[in-house]
Amino acid sequence: MTDAYLIGVHSTRFQKWPDKSFKDLTREAYLGVLADAGMENGDDIEFGWFGNCGMWLQGQGSIRGQVCFTPLVREGLFPERVPMVNVEGACATASMALHGAWKDILSGQTDVSLAVGVEKVHNPDPEVVSKSFYAGIDVFDTDEWESYYENAGEQSGKPFEPGADRTIFMDTYAMQACFHMKRHGTTQRQIAVGAAKNHCNAAHNPNAQYQFELTVDQVLEDRPISYPLTRAMCAPIGDGAAAAIVCSEDYLKGLPANVRDRAIRIRASTLSGGKYKSLEEPSLSMAAAKKAYAMADLAPGDIDVAEVHDATSFCELYQAEMLGFCEVGDGGRFVESGATMLDGKTPINTSGGLVSKGHPVGATGLSMIHELATQLRGEAGPRQVTDARLALAENGGGVIGFEEAACSVTILEKI
């Protein structure tokens, strides 16, 4: 199989950016990734993948990437006539864009491909925000998931009680957490340990939306969202963009030494699809991870650092199980033991994770790649994992029952 390499990564800071447009954020991410790759312009880019979920709410239903890149083409910063594919996969959007760029290189038809994810979730109108999230669940057969959640609520001991003052997405995460607590003895405090750890990591991440430390007790004492989840255990609403440039081995060989020395090999990129599963059935992330380990000829114990999709802090301990970092049912104890801390057995979410770094839906997956590349390059400063060589990103998007509609697992290697 042909190797593909990351030669440029960039992420804007994630926060509420009311004065920045989609085009502004696109420009910032694109110019940032060019600079990181040592490129004065994008003349060598042959293909583009543009990830976004929310522009339709502002009337731009299609050609989103082409629209956002039009000024850059006009200014000679992005080459003319380059094809661009628009990607949408809810929270997994940016990872899907990277997967497309990776496939470009593996196909042998392209030497340099660009992946971008851009999102503005913050909006002063709460109805607009609500519409953006409900785009990630089946709006045609609502009776199907309502019945599913009602039955699951009985099994988990937490009834499904939707209302105008709450979000079904946090409620469904909370039901999963309650089932895990009931079945495996997981505690609310163990979930809080992961949240506090991530807030402390984010305090050292200049791109994080929240840059303050929290103790476990402060996490537990924060405003309840849906038991056992408090506000500090849930991802905030914000905006941002991230990008990556992927190239072939032949192209890499012709680059300056300082660029080659920072290149990161993509060892694996896999996707899996969701379904209505039983509460006890493993998630689609386990399926994606198994494919990724097989593709890379690696095992979970080989991974030195990981970024996982913690839309709530329960997800970190659950994904630690699904990715094979610990046994199923042991996620709470694994996190509580300190295994996922910077100096732990398997550091997870050194960026601060979604709960603290932030979660601008269409940009999140590439922000994970940016963090992991930063770790593998040894450029993470106070949050640096010692001697990190292999890294894994898990990014899920959309909702089908108690799992995502799509999941990406990417494995990166320092060369």
VEXVO-763914 format. One line per 4 residues: number of its first residue (from 1); for each residue z, x, y of N, C-alpha, C, CB. Coordinates in pm, whole numbers, m for minus. Each point is the difference from the previous one (the first is absolute). Glycine has a CB too. Example, Ala and Ser with C-alpha at 12.3 -4.5 7.8 and 13.67 -1.06 7.14 Angstrom:
2
1 = 780:1319:m569:0:m89:119:0:90:120:125:m189:m117 | m197:154:222:6:82:119:73:m77:109:m215:118:m63
END
This chain:
415
1 = 0:84:m119:0:m84:119:0:88:125:122:m183:m125 | m203:147:225:m4:73:126:131:m13:74:m245:m38:13 | 293:147:49:123:m6:77:m28:m46:142:98:182:m140 | m2:m255:197:m7:m43:139:125:50:70:m136:m205:m59
5 = 120:240:186:109:64:75:23:m69:134:m54:218:m112 | 180:m230:148:38:m41:134:m3:124:89:144:m194:m86 | m224:189:192:2:112:95:56:m42:135:m196:99:m118 | 212:m229:137:58:m49:125:79:m127:m26:m187:103:132
9 = 306:m112:m73:80:m122:m6:64:m20:137:45:29:m251 | m24:m153:285:67:m28:128:60:m140:m4:m159:154:123 | 271:m169:m53:59:m131:20:52:m9:142:62:m17:m245 | m86:m96:309:64:m25:128:147:m31:m25:m218:m86:102
13 = 295:83:1:135:m53:m15:m11:m150:m24:99:182:150 | m16:m235:m238:5:m143:m25:105:m62:90:m75:32:m240 | 37:m132:316:93:m74:85:m77:m120:56:136:210:59 | m73:m286:26:m71:m108:68:m77:62:116:177:m173:m66
17 = m310:156:63:m87:58:102:m73:m113:74:m30:212:m137 | 98:m288:220:m65:m114:67:m115:39:91:216:m116:m12 | m213:238:65:m103:43:95:m115:76:m65:178:10:172 | m173:6:m306:m108:70:m69:m82:m99:m82:139:211:m9
21 = m270:m201:21:m90:m88:m75:m31:60:m137:m99:m83:216 | 28:6:m298:m46:52:m128:m89:123:22:13:m232:m101 | m96:226:204:m88:112:29:80:123:46:m183:m162:62 | 288:139:15:86:111:44:63:70:m120:47:m120:216
25 = 8:42:m308:67:57:m116:m100:69:m92:175:m178:15 | m295:119:m29:m106:63:m79:m34:137:58:m91:m226:m62 | 72:232:192:m34:126:66:110:105:m24:m130:m127:175 | 254:87:m160:110:95:m16:5:56:m141:129:m124:174
29 = m144:36:m273:3:47:m139:m119:88:m32:123:m207:m64 | m240:168:112:m122:75:m30:2:138:65:m124:m216:m19 | 156:223:147:4:130:66:110:88:m60:m87:m105:212 | 195:42:m255:108:75:m63:m41:61:m132:160:m149:112
33 = m234:72:m193:m40:53:m130:m108:107:15:57:m221:m105 | m145:208:205:m97:106:26:73:130:35:m168:m171:79 | 266:161:9:74:119:42:71:64:m118:31:m99:228 | 27:17:m315:72:54:m115:m95:71:m96:169:m182:23
37 = m292:134:m30:m101:62:m88:m72:116:68:m29:m219:m113 | 64:247:237:m65:110:71:m142:m31:43:142:154:m128 | m173:m283:146:m135:m41:38:m6:m36:149:m39:m84:m235 | m62:132:303:m18:m37:140:m57:m141:12:m35:241:57
41 = m44:m280:m153:m56:m136:m4:m20:m38:m146:m114:29:226 | 65:m148:m247:m15:m47:m137:m141:10:m54:185:m150:44 | m264:245:5:m141:9:m38:m22:11:m150:m40:105:218 | 136:m47:m290:m19:17:m145:41:m121:m82:37:241:36
45 = 24:m340:27:44:m119:m73:m122:m83:m39:220:m2:125 | m226:m33:m253:m116:m71:m53:28:m146:m35:m79:216:m87 | 207:m251:79:35:m137:m40:136:m34:58:m137:18:m214 | 159:m145:245:129:m43:54:52:m125:m69:m63:100:216
49 = 196:m106:m231:69:m116:m57:106:m42:101:m43:74:m242 | 33:m198:289:88:m47:107:89:m112:m52:m172:64:174 | 302:m41:m174:95:m98:m50:70:m75:112:31:142:m200 | m30:m274:188:69:m84:98:17:m140:m57:m94:135:192
53 = 203:m200:m154:25:m137:m45:5:m103:113:124:98:m190 | m82:m57:309:35:m98:102:m96:m24:113:219:63:m56 | m330:10:62:m90:m18:114:m62:m139:5:m47:243:m9 | 39:m312:m105:m57:m134:m2:82:m96:85:m92:44:m228
57 = 222:m14:244:86:m86:81:m36:9:148:182:28:m169 | m252:78:206:m46:14:138:m150:m27:11:182:168:43 | m237:m229:m148:m138:m45:6:m102:93:m62:67:m116:200 | m25:236:m242:m94:96:m59:5:m14:m152:28:160:196
61 = m106:m255:m248:9:m33:m141:m70:98:m92:14:m231:69 | m112:304:m18:m72:96:m83:m43:119:86:m81:m185:m155 | 7:277:97:m45:126:62:110:66:83:m234:m91:5 | 355:88:m55:115:50:78:m9:150:24:140:m184:m96
65 = m173:258:m9:m11:145:15:m113:39:93:94:26:m228 | m208:m93:212:m114:31:87:34:m27:146:m156:m55:m188 | 228:m54:213:40:m33:137:95:105:56:m29:m244:m52 | 127:283:m27:100:96:49:m60:140:20:177:m133:m117
69 = m281:166:41:m61:133:11:m116:4:99:69:42:m235 | m113:m155:287:m112:0:94:21:93:119:m46:m233:m70 | 162:232:136:19:93:112:m4:145:m44:136:m174:112 | m87:203:m232:3:137:m50:m142:49:m31:230:m39:m93
73 = m314:m52:44:m140:35:m24:m70:26:135:m4:m140:m213 | 30:52:307:m64:12:132:35:134:66:8:m250:24 | 116:297:m46:46:123:63:m35:125:m80:184:m132:101 | m254:114:m213:m39:114:m82:112:58:m84:m166:49:170
77 = 273:m125:m187:114:47:m79:m12:m39:m148:142:m15:205 | m218:m88:m232:m25:m44:m137:m152:m12:m15:225:m126:m18 | m279:179:m92:m147:6:m13:m66:m138:m7:28:218:m117 | m146:m226:172:m78:m123:m7:m49:m26:m143:m70:33:240
81 = 51:m160:m267:m63:m47:m125:85:23:m125:m217:45:107 | 341:m6:m89:87:18:m117:48:m137:m49:74:229:83 | m91:m257:m211:45:m130:m52:153:m8:m3:m210:m15:m138 | 260:m106:160:144:m20:m4:29:m129:m75:31:124:219
85 = 59:m115:m317:39:m116:m79:134:m51:51:m126:86:m203 | 135:m215:231:125:m61:43:80:m43:m121:m105:m77:215 | 233:112:m215:86:m19:m116:118:m90:38:m67:226:m93 | 101:m319:3:120:m82:22:67:m26:m133:m103:m108:202
89 = 227:151:m215:78:m23:m120:146:m18:33:m164:132:m131 | 190:m208:240:137:m21:48:68:135:20:14:m223:m121 | 108:239:74:75:122:27:m57:123:m70:201:m141:28 | m290:122:m125:m63:112:m71:m133:40:62:111:m77:m208
93 = m144:22:322:m131:20:63:m36:146:21:33:m217:111 | 56:293:m48:m32:139:33:m16:85:m125:124:m24:214 | m48:m5:m319:m15:73:m125:m134:m32:m65:248:m2:m31 | m294:m122:46:m132:m35:m52:m109:75:76:86:m227:m65
97 = m67:245:195:m97:76:79:m6:144:m50:43:m148:201 | 73:208:m226:3:136:m53:m65:7:m138:210:45:131 | m186:m146:m213:m60:m4:m133:m152:0:11:200:m124:m89 | m253:51:188:m144:m2:20:m54:136:42:18:m239:61
101 = 54:305:31:m43:133:44:5:100:m114:82:m51:230 | 21:40:m313:15:88:m118:m118:m20:m95:252:m8:22 | m289:m118:m45:m113:m29:m88:m131:51:57:120:m200:m84 | m132:198:218:m119:57:62:m21:144:m46:31:m150:199
105 = 77:226:m196:m9:142:m35:m27:16:m150:157:58:189 | m87:m136:m272:m18:12:m144:m141:m39:m43:242:m48:m29 | m306:m39:106:m135:m44:m37:m102:112:16:60:m232:69 | m26:332:13:m93:108:27:m101:m31:108:30:66:m233
109 = m26:m188:288:m94:m38:103:48:37:141:m73:m186:m147 | 199:219:159:60:23:131:87:124:m5:m5:m246:51 | m2:328:53:87:117:10:121:m22:90:m200:139:m40 | 189:m230:137:110:m27:92:8:m150:26:m26:228:108
113 = 143:m286:m132:19:m144:20:129:m24:76:m128:m51:m211 | 129:m54:290:113:m33:87:65:m131:m44:m109:121:191 | 242:m123:m193:76:m124:m24:94:m23:118:m15:31:m253 | 14:m153:304:83:m35:116:68:m134:m28:m154:126:159
117 = 279:m138:m116:71:m127:m4:61:m28:135:48:29:m244 | m74:m148:298:45:m35:136:59:m140:m2:m177:148:104 | 291:m165:m35:62:m133:0:86:m23:124:m2:4:m249 | m4:m129:298:93:m49:100:63:m127:m55:m135:101:194
121 = 259:m90:m240:71:m114:m57:82:m70:108:9:114:m223 | 44:m35:316:84:m58:105:m82:m94:89:145:204:m4 | m89:m321:31:m63:m96:88:109:m87:61:m215:0:m137 | 208:m29:266:105:m82:62:5:m142:m55:m25:137:204
125 = m84:m180:m269:m5:m134:m58:41:7:m147:m183:m70:163 | 300:18:m199:44:11:m140:m92:m71:m98:231:15:84 | m305:m115:m38:m92:m70:m89:m114:92:m43:58:m219:112 | m104:306:m22:m104:95:m32:50:100:m105:m98:m27:232
129 = 221:74:m215:58:92:m97:10:m67:m136:130:115:183 | m86:m239:m184:14:m74:m126:m135:m15:m69:197:m122:93 | m302:90:m17:m134:m14:m57:m48:130:m64:m51:m175:170 | 84:286:m105:m45:129:m53:63:28:m136:m29:85:233
133 = 153:m123:m251:65:25:m129:m47:m99:m107:200:90:123 | m218:m217:m85:m40:m99:m99:m144:20:m47:160:m159:103 | m234:248:m36:m132:36:m50:9:78:m130:m86:3:234 | 207:46:m267:19:81:m120:49:m78:m120:47:186:149
137 = m58:m319:m145:39:m82:m114:m102:m113:m16:247:56:34 | m254:m115:m150:m98:m105:m29:26:m122:90:m20:81:m240 | m76:m110:329:16:m115:89:m74:m123:m52:23:158:192 | m95:m143:m303:m75:m111:m57:83:m81:m100:m208:133:33
141 = 286:m64:m115:81:m67:m103:147:33:22:m192:9:m165 | 247:m58:274:141:31:32:96:m60:m100:m62:9:239 | 22:m118:m302:89:m62:m99:29:95:m115:m92:m225:61 | m6:312:m93:17:91:m113:114:98:25:m244:m22:m52
145 = 243:87:170:107:97:23:132:m66:38:m173:163:71 | 168:m281:m11:125:m70:29:73:m35:m130:m100:m93:212 | 25:44:m310:60:m32:m130:50:126:m70:m152:m199:m20 | 74:305:29:39:128:m61:132:48:59:m243:58:m38
149 = 255:m62:170:121:50:66:121:m90:m27:m144:102:178 | 119:m231:m189:111:m91:m32:57:32:m139:m103:m179:145 | 15:203:m241:45:35:m135:69:137:m1:m188:m136:m97 | 131:230:171:58:134:6:137:m4:69:m230:100:5
153 = 244:m189:91:129:m12:67:110:m42:m96:m119:m57:209 | 85:m30:m303:98:m42:m100:38:117:m90:m94:m232:6 | m5:315:m42:29:114:m87:81:109:71:m211:m50:m123 | 185:67:249:66:108:74:136:m39:55:m224:85:57
157 = 250:m215:m53:126:m45:59:m6:m9:151:118:102:m191 | m238:m91:248:m19:m14:144:m111:m102:23:76:240:45 | m42:m362:m11:m101:m105:16:m104:35:106:170:m168:m70 | m292:121:47:m108:18:97:14:m109:105:m155:105:m173
161 = 187:m65:295:29:m96:106:m79:36:126:230:m40:m95 | m361:14:95:m82:35:116:39:m84:122:m187:66:m153 | 162:m9:270:30:m71:123:m68:65:118:218:m72:m95 | m220:1:207:m67:50:119:68:122:60:m75:m232:44
165 = 202:251:m78:77:110:59:4:123:m89:138:m169:118 | m227:175:m218:4:111:m94:m140:31:m51:234:m62:m66 | m247:171:m7:m129:37:m57:10:0:m152:m56:139:204 | m42:m198:m269:4:m6:m146:m11:139:m60:m101:m228:6
169 = 43:324:68:m18:133:m56:134:71:m17:m226:11:106 | 313:m19:m6:132:60:m15:82:m77:m103:m8:80:239 | m11:m212:m243:72:m81:m99:m39:38:m143:13:m186:167 | m142:212:m190:m42:34:m135:50:139:m39:m203:m145:27
173 = 204:239:69:60:131:m29:148:m17:m33:m166:114:154 | 232:m202:m79:143:m23:m23:25:m62:m137:33:m28:246 | m121:m62:m290:14:m59:m133:m18:106:m108:m83:m220:89 | m13:309:m69:m19:109:m97:124:88:m6:m247:m4:42
177 = 304:32:76:120:83:4:115:m69:m72:m75:100:217 | 91:m231:m195:108:m74:m65:m18:m2:m152:24:m141:206 | m149:129:m251:m24:3:m144:36:137:m56:m183:m171:25 | 147:276:46:31:136:m44:152:21:m4:m217:83:99
181 = 286:m137:m1:147:10:4:61:m73:m119:m6:17:251 | m48:m135:m278:52:m82:m109:m29:63:m136:m32:m204:142 | m88:262:m157:m43:52:m129:52:141:m27:m203:m141:19 | 206:226:85:29:142:m22:129:50:67:m245:30:m17
185 = 313:m117:87:125:43:63:m19:74:131:96:11:m225 | m216:m17:280:m27:63:130:88:m66:106:m238:54:m68 | 279:24:168:88:m54:104:m69:4:137:200:75:m132 | m151:m159:221:m50:1:137:23:136:64:43:m247:19
189 = 69:309:m52:30:131:59:m101:105:m44:243:m61:5 | m290:55:m130:m101:96:m46:m129:m16:81:102:m3:m232 | m139:m121:262:m118:m23:84:24:58:139:m58:m209:m130 | 179:194:181:34:51:133:m1:152:4:138:m203:37
193 = m104:267:m149:m4:147:m5:m142:49:27:192:3:m165 | m291:m67:102:m139:38:23:m42:m24:144:m49:m51:m237 | 91:m62:293:m35:m31:139:60:102:96:m12:m244:m59 | 139:277:41:67:96:89:m66:138:m10:217:m127:m24
197 = m251:166:m98:m67:129:m19:m132:5:77:106:21:m227 | m182:m130:222:m130:m3:67:14:m2:152:m93:m119:m198 | 192:48:249:22:3:144:39:140:46:71:m241:m6 | 4:312:m75:37:138:36:m122:92:m6:233:m39:m90
201 = m322:19:m8:m123:79:m6:m87:m26:123:8:m6:m251 | m20:m121:290:m86:m36:112:49:58:132:m59:m208:m120 | 188:236:128:54:60:123:m63:136:28:216:m122:m39 | m276:182:m64:m66:130:15:m153:m11:m6:203:107:m104
205 = m254:m230:113:m144:m23:m6:m50:m49:136:14:m53:m249 | m87:134:323:m44:m41:134:m97:m117:0:32:233:69 | m89:m267:m186:m91:m114:m8:68:m130:m39:m177:160:m59 | 307:m154:32:70:m118:m50:29:m101:111:101:143:m179
209 = m107:m270:143:33:m106:95:148:2:34:m188:m139:m90 | 273:156:m10:144:13:22:40:145:m23:40:m242:m72 | 25:302:169:39:141:m10:150:15:23:m229:71:77 | 306:m148:m154:145:9:10:59:m6:m140:m2:m108:230
213 = 115:173:m247:67:2:m130:88:m123:m16:m5:250:1 | 22:m293:m124:92:m109:m34:81:41:m121:m158:m173:95 | 283:130:m100:82:19:m119:m23:m116:m95:174:129:132 | m127:m114:m253:m12:m108:m98:73:m124:49:m16:168:m186
217 = 135:m150:242:76:m116:49:m71:m68:117:211:112:m73 | m275:m35:159:m75:m60:111:m118:m82:m50:69:189:147 | m134:m142:m252:m109:m77:m61:53:m131:m54:m120:212:m58 | 232:m207:m12:58:m121:m59:48:m98:105:67:135:m197
221 = m22:m83:311:55:m86:105:m105:m55:95:208:131:m15 | m333:m87:m2:m107:m48:88:m28:m148:m27:m101:232:8 | 25:m294:79:m27:m144:m7:m65:m37:m133:m24:m6:249 | 77:m94:m319:m62:m44:m127:m139:m59:24:228:m44:m95
225 = m320:79:6:m134:m58:3:m15:m100:m113:m93:210:103 | 115:m165:m224:m1:m85:m118:78:77:m106:m227:m114:58 | 345:64:m95:87:77:m90:m77:46:m124:199:m130:83 | m182:259:m120:94:101:51:m55:87:113:96:2:m226
229 = m206:m43:288:m67:85:97:53:m23:141:m202:m2:m145 | 234:112:213:33:m6:142:m119:53:80:249:28:m49 | m241:m43:180:m111:43:85:m34:147:m20:67:m172:166 | 33:257:m184:m22:144:m16:m69:33:m132:200:41:141
233 = m208:m140:m233:m67:20:m128:m143:m52:1:221:m15:m111 | m270:m32:227:m131:m63:8:m89:71:102:103:m220:m65 | m231:232:34:m94:68:88:m16:m76:131:m120:93:m200 | 112:m21:312:m19:m64:130:m146:m33:27:200:122:84
237 = m223:m198:21:m136:m32:45:m41:103:104:34:m248:m45 | m154:303:28:m47:102:95:m149:24:m12:224:105:m9 | m272:m12:87:m142:34:7:m20:148:m30:m38:m184:170 | m85:221:m203:m29:142:m21:m132:21:m72:243:42:m8
241 = m276:85:m11:m124:37:m68:19:134:m70:m137:m128:169 | 59:149:m274:4:126:m74:m138:27:m57:246:m31:m57 | m274:157:27:m134:37:m47:5:123:m89:m99:m98:208 | m6:115:m287:m14:118:m85:m147:35:m12:209:m60:m127
245 = m238:189:119:m135:49:m27:1:66:m138:m50:35:250 | m43:m79:m335:m9:49:m138:m133:75:m15:144:m193:m89 | m140:305:19:m123:77:m17:m14:52:m143:10:66:242 | m129:m17:m272:m30:57:m131:45:146:m7:m196:m158:m24
249 = 199:211:m97:38:140:m17:m103:93:64:119:m60:m212 | m246:27:197:m104:83:60:14:5:152:m153:m57:m189 | 181:m56:251:16:m3:144:124:80:41:m113:m225:10 | 220:210:m88:125:70:30:m21:151:1:129:m188:m103
253 = m209:238:10:m23:145:m10:m62:58:127:m28:m28:m246 | m42:m54:323:m64:49:120:83:m11:125:m209:m60:m105 | 333:14:92:86:m20:116:82:126:29:10:m246:m50 | 41:259:172:84:116:34:124:6:m88:m84:m11:236
257 = 138:129:m253:115:22:m88:120:m85:41:m80:232:m41 | 100:m248:171:117:m76:44:m9:m147:m38:27:161:188 | m150:m215:m202:m19:m137:m46:15:m6:m152:m153:m48:195 | 92:142:m264:10:2:m147:145:13:m45:m228:103:m14
261 = 306:m24:85:139:23:m41:86:m125:11:m26:236:74 | m15:m332:7:78:m123:18:m58:m117:m78:68:81:225 | m177:m58:m298:m63:m109:m74:88:m46:m115:m225:91:63 | 215:m219:m94:79:m62:m107:m96:m65:m100:196:m40:158
265 = m180:72:m286:m85:m59:m104:49:m141:m35:m50:231:m92 | m43:m323:80:33:m134:m50:m13:4:m152:m80:m115:215 | 192:117:m283:m2:10:m146:m33:m134:m67:167:184:17 | m128:m295:48:m27:m131:m59:5:m106:108:96:74:m220
269 = m177:m177:204:4:m119:85:m34:m119:m86:m64:131:209 | 160:m223:m225:m21:m114:m88:41:m129:69:37:147:m200 | m96:m257:156:33:m132:50:29:m92:m118:m144:34:205 | 229:m132:m183:24:m104:m101:10:m135:70:120:166:m153
273 = m138:m273:76:2:m134:57:118:m82:m47:m245:11:12 | 292:m102:74:118:m79:m30:m30:m130:m73:103:99:198 | 3:m163:m247:m11:m128:m70:136:m70:8:m182:89:m157 | 187:m214:115:128:m69:m12:67:49:m128:m87:m205:127
277 = 189:286:m112:68:59:m115:139:m59:m16:m131:211:31 | 189:m188:m147:139:m40:m20:91:97:74:m56:m103:m225 | 177:62:253:92:85:73:31:130:m76:98:m205:103 | m103:201:m234:35:116:m81:m119:93:m26:176:m138:m106
281 = m296:94:137:m120:80:m28:m16:112:103:m109:m202:m103 | 71:323:60:m23:109:96:m106:m37:103:65:164:m176 | m56:m103:292:m90:m30:110:m133:73:m11:199:m39:142 | m295:m4:m60:m131:65:5:9:145:44:m100:m221:48
285 = 207:259:22:15:140:40:21:91:m120:96:m75:218 | m33:24:m324:14:78:m122:m136:25:m62:228:m95:m38 | m314:m7:40:m135:17:m55:m79:103:80:4:m238:m82 | 4:230:215:m72:96:84:55:141:m19:m46:m181:167
289 = 177:193:m180:62:131:m17:m40:64:m132:192:m74:141 | m193:m5:m248:m38:55:m130:m144:53:4:158:m160:m114 | m246:86:181:m138:47:12:m7:129:81:m82:m238:m15 | 163:245:122:m2:119:86:54:122:m74:29:m147:201
293 = 81:130:m275:55:113:m77:m101:50:m103:232:m90:34 | m299:m4:m100:m100:39:m100:m117:72:65:67:m196:m142 | m112:147:256:m112:62:70:34:142:43:m74:m225:77 | 198:244:m29:42:131:51:57:90:m109:47:m108:218
297 = m31:54:m341:63:73:m110:140:46:39:m227:74:m81 | 304:m168:135:136:28:46:95:m105:m56:m89:108:210 | 218:m82:m193:104:m94:m38:86:m29:122:0:84:m239 | 77:m194:239:84:m32:116:91:115:43:m7:m236:m74
301 = 59:312:m23:89:110:32:m65:116:74:126:m65:m197 | m260:65:202:m72:106:72:m5:m23:150:m137:35:m204 | 163:m158:246:m12:m36:142:119:55:80:m128:m209:m63 | 97:278:172:103:63:82:46:m87:116:m96:218:m62
305 = 10:m308:109:34:m86:114:m89:m123:m5:73:199:141 | m20:m313:m99:m76:m125:m8:25:m88:123:10:12:m250 | m112:m88:284:12:m107:98:m30:m131:m73:m68:152:196 | 159:m248:m189:m21:m128:m68:10:m114:101:93:95:m215
309 = m150:m206:176:m16:m116:88:130:m81:6:m248:m8:m54 | 338:50:139:128:m70:13:m4:m98:116:120:200:m97 | m198:m308:82:3:m106:100:143:m52:15:m239:m63:m54 | 315:70:m54:146:m13:5:58:114:m83:m10:m256:29
313 = 135:288:m5:61:114:m67:20:m23:m149:112:57:212 | m113:m183:m257:3:m24:m143:m121:64:m67:126:m215:36 | m240:215:35:m125:50:m59:11:147:m39:m127:m165:137 | 204:244:m61:9:142:m33:61:20:m139:23:53:244
317 = 87:m121:m272:62:19:m131:m86:m61:m110:228:m1:108 | m297:m110:m76:m87:m61:m100:m122:87:m29:78:m226:75 | m140:281:30:m117:85:m21:37:132:m67:m106:m105:198 | 228:153:m177:44:120:m73:m6:m25:m150:150:64:193
321 = m121:m188:m233:m10:m36:m141:m146:m12:m44:219:m120:18 | m298:48:61:m139:m25:m37:m81:129:m7:17:m226:107 | 17:324:m23:m73:127:3:52:100:m103:m43:m39:242 | 146:0:m315:51:85:m108:99:106:43:m212:m41:m110
325 = 262:33:232:98:99:46:137:m24:m63:m125:21:216 | 148:m142:m263:122:m33:m74:m33:m114:m95:151:76:192 | m58:m109:m278:m22:m108:m96:3:m135:70:102:140:m181 | m174:m238:125:3:m135:55:144:m52:m5:m241:m42:m75
329 = 287:m8:187:137:m49:11:95:98:63:m45:m135:m197 | 5:262:204:89:104:52:m28:37:146:15:87:m231 | m105:m161:297:m40:37:135:116:4:99:m218:m100:m49 | 307:3:41:114:m2:91:89:121:m18:m9:m247:m3
333 = 39:279:m120:86:117:m27:m72:130:35:114:m128:m184 | m246:130:164:m81:118:33:7:29:149:m154:m50:m193 | 133:m51:274:6:18:146:142:34:43:m190:m162:29 | 288:92:m83:139:25:38:45:141:m34:46:m242:m34
337 = m104:301:m70:39:134:m44:m45:109:97:m12:m81:m234 | m76:46:327:m54:100:92:m129:62:m48:229:47:70 | m285:m99:m181:m121:59:m58:m121:m11:91:90:m56:m224 | m89:m42:316:m117:m20:87:19:62:138:m49:m210:m124
341 = 157:283:145:24:65:128:m86:126:13:235:m92:4 | m236:152:114:m86:117:24:25:111:m100:m4:m59:240 | 129:77:m279:34:106:m95:24:m54:m141:99:129:188 | m145:m253:m213:22:m63:m130:m106:35:m102:113:m183:118
345 = m100:124:m234:m94:25:m111:m142:m41:39:186:m36:m164 | m201:m81:224:m132:m51:41:13:m59:140:m68:m46:m241 | 52:125:345:11:m54:136:m104:m111:24:86:223:80 | m39:m335:m29:m87:m115:26:12:m42:146:24:m76:m240
349 = m137:49:302:m8:m50:137:67:95:99:m3:m232:m89 | m44:356:86:49:99:97:m41:m37:142:m13:177:m178 | m88:m261:192:m46:m46:131:96:m99:63:m233:36:m75 | 320:m95:m7:83:m111:43:m42:m130:m66:36:114:216
353 = m151:m109:m286:m45:m120:m69:m41:m110:96:149:60:m188 | m197:m169:133:m43:m112:83:115:m60:78:m179:m47:m165 | 300:52:109:114:m63:67:39:71:128:81:m76:m222 | m122:202:239:38:72:120:m119:67:69:222:37:m102
357 = m313:22:24:m122:55:59:m82:m113:62:m2:188:m168 | 3:m306:105:m76:m114:48:m111:m39:m96:54:68:231 | m113:m185:m206:m96:m57:m95:m110:m79:71:181:m10:m172 | m267:77:251:m119:m67:53:m102:m15:m111:42:94:232
361 = m51:m209:m287:m56:m29:m131:m123:82:m38:87:m225:31 | m193:219:49:m125:66:m36:1:151:13:m109:m204:69 | 216:261:m15:9:145:19:99:66:m93:m61:m35:235 | 144:m42:m301:115:54:m73:m38:101:m108:116:m214:45
365 = m214:181:m128:m35:88:m112:m40:139:44:m71:m199:m124 | m6:210:230:m41:133:48:114:73:70:m233:m87:26 | 328:13:29:118:68:56:82:65:m110:7:m165:188 | m7:106:m307:66:62:m116:m70:131:m37:70:m227:m84
369 = m203:224:85:m77:120:m31:27:108:104:m177:m140:m112 | 186:101:237:31:97:106:136:65:m26:m137:m133:163 | 236:53:m198:133:56:m25:m2:97:m119:103:m209:93 | m169:170:m200:m1:84:m119:m78:129:21:20:m205:m139
373 = m132:197:212:m74:121:32:85:93:86:m217:m127:m14 | 291:69:107:90:79:84:105:71:m85:m36:m161:191 | 89:91:m290:97:60:m92:m64:113:m80:122:m219:m15 | m240:196:m41:m63:101:m84:m44:122:80:m75:m181:m152
377 = 49:162:279:m35:112:87:123:76:50:m204:m126:69 | 323:71:m96:123:64:46:23:m15:149:m24:160:m184 | m25:m272:240:4:m20:145:91:m116:42:m230:92:10 | 324:m131:m97:80:m120:27:131:29:73:m100:m98:m202
381 = 126:222:235:118:33:80:131:m38:m68:m140:m30:201 | 230:m40:m129:132:m31:m56:m2:m89:m123:86:24:227 | m196:m94:m250:m7:m87:m118:m84:62:m112:25:m198:150 | m48:329:m143:m84:70:m97:66:7:m137:m96:133:186
385 = 18:m167:m289:43:16:m139:m36:142:m43:m31:m249:m52 | 126:319:m7:m20:139:m40:m105:13:m109:237:49:63 | m333:39:m42:m101:36:m101:m77:m120:m55:144:193:m59 | m174:m289:144:m77:m116:m46:m144:40:m33:145:m153:140
389 = m189:119:m261:m136:34:m44:m80:m122:m41:86:220:m74 | m20:m322:17:m66:m121:m45:66:m121:65:m62:109:m219 | m19:m200:271:53:m116:72:m70:m127:m45:54:146:197 | 16:m258:m188:m53:m128:m43:24:m106:107:38:62:m240
393 = m140:m144:267:13:m115:89:m26:m127:m77:m72:139:197 | 159:m237:m181:m17:m134:m60:m3:m101:114:118:67:m217 | m224:m146:223:m21:m93:111:m52:m132:m54:m46:192:158 | 121:m299:m136:m40:m131:m49:m39:m92:113:150:29:m195
397 = m233:m131:166:m43:m91:104:m25:m141:m48:m98:193:111 | 134:m291:m27:m19:m139:m35:105:m46:m101:m244:24:45 | 245:m152:m73:102:m57:m89:m65:m94:m101:173:20:182 | m147:4:m309:m30:m95:m106:128:m13:m82:m251:59:m8
401 = 322:m167:28:127:m17:m69:100:105:41:m120:m102:m190 | 172:176:91:100:103:29:m58:140:m5:172:m151:m92 | m300:164:119:m54:133:17:m112:m5:103:60:62:m238 | m107:55:275:m106:6:100:m133:m42:m62:122:183:121
405 = m216:m218:m35:m135:m33:m46:m77:125:m38:2:m203:145 | 33:315:m81:m68:128:m25:100:113:15:m220:m93:82 | 199:198:m156:88:117:9:m82:127:m14:193:m132:m95 | m158:231:177:m63:132:m5:105:104:m34:m174:m70:167
409 = 138:162:m254:82:118:m25:m89:123:17:154:m126:m161 | m111:216:247:m75:121:30:88:121:m29:m136:m120:178 | 79:221:m243:73:124:m27:m70:114:71:80:m86:m224 | m3:162:301:m51:113:79:60:130:m49:m29:m150:199
413 = m46:260:m182:46:131:m45:m25:106:106:m43:m66:m236 | 143:148:260:m15:116:86:m83:104:m74:222:m46:115 | m319:109:m46:m86:97:m67:27:140:56:m177:m177:m40
END
